[in-house]
Amino acid sequence: MLRKLGVYGFKSVHEQSIELGRVNCFIGANGVGKSNILEALGVLSAAANGVVDDESLLRRGVRAGLPRLYKSSFASERTPAHIGVGIVGDDNEAYRVSLLNPLDSPEPAWTYKTEVLSDGHFEILSDGVRNKKNLNPQSGLAALKLVELEPENPAARLMQSLQEYAIYCPNTPSLRGIVPDVQARRPVGLSGGQLAESFEALRKHLESQGEDGEEVLDQILELIDWVADVQATSHGGSLISSKVPRTKLMLKFTDRFMNKSRNELTAYDASEGALYVLFCAALCLSPLAPRILAIDNLDQALNPRLLSKLTACLSHWLRHNDPDRQLLFTAHNPAVLDGLDLSDPDTRLFAVERNSNGLTVVRRVELTAEQEKQHEQYPLSRLWMMGSLGAVPNV
């Protein structure tokens, strides 16, 4: 897993170091830089794959923008010459880069200033300023080194995990399957496309695991209290208007309260909360999902109580899938905190704020003795709303 993320000179993040766990929740007011943390890791992911340009960034869910929008710019600080991002893993394996993206003469791809890859014991690559002849500064060298490494080498595993990373931000039309997902991926698109195919594959995968898998599948369906069953079907034409755009494979929900002759409906008519639950389950539980992924605005469209229950499932789902699975997500709804078990060292809550000069500051929330006493009386959601945890808007 990724253990330490360092970001320098990227958007509102002037310089921050973040110690990560398995489940990482970033809370804070609008515009404080929560998504920028996820996107900095997306830039590192593109660099690990060998090229950083708009196409590679969009592929990972990073918002494409003009060069001046990527680089930190504060009246109180000197504008950095480069953007730096680095990561350290479980065994001290590390990958870090500094990237140039000139404001006045932007190129199609960013250029590598420095690039370092280590497996925790040996430095595999240490490349300084690119001024050598016949060396393309827009191409990363660490990606080429992977062919020389054994698959189980910690550095190889780190790079492969980074290359898979993506930021998901689902929207209801894509989840319903009525608009195309412009960034299609396996098992599900960055906006939630191919949800029917993804859930069908997940269901078969869990059913093949016997009682353990069946228990997890039941846990997913129990989060949607009106549902008796969810299946994928290619024969849903009779369940939806012919005027509605639809994919070949559709989700079919069976409502346990409705008359049995008319108790089936598709994702087009189902509640959007049910779709978001299935989306999160697919990402956490599918073996095809990235080992490290992010969800921006996990809490959208979810009832507060459902959100707490879903959040409580995330760590268990990730562990069930693979011990190395890791999730970063942002949220605004206080109810998300009530699903976090902060006594688990691998479940981490981060308060994101801007300081008096506007720089993004990320602080891990670890309850003090006084806050523990308050927590005996109030849930974490209430403590956040009371201002005890910070990361609330100054309005």
BELHUHU-V702654 format. One record per backbone hydrogen bond with DSSP energy under -0.5 kcal/mol. CO is the residue of the C=O (numbers start at 1). NH is the residue of the N-H. If there is no record, write none. Layout:
CO_NH ; CO_NH
//
This chain:
1_90 ; 3_20 ; 4_6 ; 4_88 ; 5_18 ; 6_86 ; 7_16 ; 8_84 ; 9_11 ; 9_72 ; 10_13 ; 12_14 ; 12_360 ; 13_10 ; 14_9 ; 16_7 ; 18_5 ; 18_20 ; 22_24 ; 22_327 ; 23_348 ; 24_329 ; 25_27 ; 25_350 ; 26_331 ; 27_352 ; 29_32 ; 33_37 ; 34_37 ; 34_38 ; 35_39 ; 36_40 ; 37_41 ; 38_42 ; 39_43 ; 40_44 ; 41_45 ; 42_46 ; 43_47 ; 44_48 ; 45_49 ; 46_49 ; 46_51 ; 47_50 ; 50_140 ; 51_53 ; 52_110 ; 53_57 ; 54_58 ; 55_59 ; 56_60 ; 57_60 ; 57_62 ; 58_61 ; 60_167 ; 66_69 ; 66_70 ; 67_70 ; 67_71 ; 70_11 ; 74_77 ; 83_99 ; 84_8 ; 85_97 ; 86_6 ; 87_95 ; 88_3 ; 88_4 ; 89_92 ; 93_89 ; 94_118 ; 95_87 ; 96_116 ; 97_85 ; 98_113 ; 98_114 ; 99_83 ; 100_111 ; 108_54 ; 111_100 ; 111_113 ; 114_98 ; 115_127 ; 116_96 ; 117_124 ; 117_125 ; 118_94 ; 122_119 ; 122_124 ; 125_117 ; 126_128 ; 127_115 ; 129_131 ; 132_135 ; 134_136 ; 135_137 ; 136_139 ; 137_112 ; 141_144 ; 141_145 ; 142_146 ; 143_146 ; 144_147 ; 145_148 ; 146_149 ; 150_153 ; 153_157 ; 154_158 ; 155_159 ; 156_160 ; 157_161 ; 158_162 ; 159_163 ; 160_164 ; 161_165 ; 162_165 ; 166_168 ; 166_294 ; 168_296 ; 171_175 ; 172_176 ; 173_177 ; 173_178 ; 173_179 ; 174_177 ; 180_182 ; 183_190 ; 189_192 ; 190_169 ; 191_171 ; 192_195 ; 193_189 ; 194_198 ; 195_199 ; 196_200 ; 197_201 ; 198_202 ; 199_203 ; 200_204 ; 201_205 ; 202_206 ; 203_207 ; 204_208 ; 206_209 ; 207_210 ; 209_212 ; 210_214 ; 211_215 ; 212_216 ; 213_217 ; 214_218 ; 215_219 ; 216_220 ; 217_221 ; 218_222 ; 219_223 ; 220_223 ; 221_224 ; 223_225 ; 224_227 ; 226_256 ; 229_254 ; 231_252 ; 233_250 ; 236_239 ; 237_240 ; 241_244 ; 250_233 ; 251_267 ; 252_231 ; 253_255 ; 253_265 ; 254_228 ; 254_229 ; 254_256 ; 255_258 ; 259_262 ; 260_263 ; 263_255 ; 265_253 ; 266_269 ; 266_270 ; 271_274 ; 271_275 ; 272_276 ; 273_277 ; 274_278 ; 275_279 ; 276_280 ; 277_281 ; 278_282 ; 279_283 ; 280_284 ; 281_285 ; 282_286 ; 286_289 ; 291_326 ; 292_166 ; 293_328 ; 294_168 ; 295_297 ; 295_298 ; 295_330 ; 297_300 ; 299_302 ; 303_307 ; 304_308 ; 305_309 ; 306_310 ; 307_311 ; 308_312 ; 309_313 ; 310_313 ; 310_314 ; 311_314 ; 311_315 ; 313_317 ; 314_318 ; 315_319 ; 316_320 ; 317_321 ; 318_322 ; 322_325 ; 326_293 ; 327_24 ; 328_295 ; 329_26 ; 330_298 ; 331_28 ; 333_336 ; 334_337 ; 335_338 ; 336_339 ; 337_340 ; 340_342 ; 341_344 ; 343_345 ; 344_347 ; 346_22 ; 346_23 ; 346_348 ; 348_25 ; 349_365 ; 350_27 ; 350_352 ; 351_353 ; 351_363 ; 353_361 ; 355_358 ; 359_355 ; 361_353 ; 361_363 ; 363_351 ; 364_366 ; 368_372 ; 369_373 ; 370_374 ; 371_375 ; 372_376 ; 373_377 ; 374_377 ; 374_378 ; 379_382 ; 379_383 ; 380_384 ; 381_385 ; 382_386 ; 383_388 ; 383_389 ; 384_387 ; 387_390 ; 393_395
//
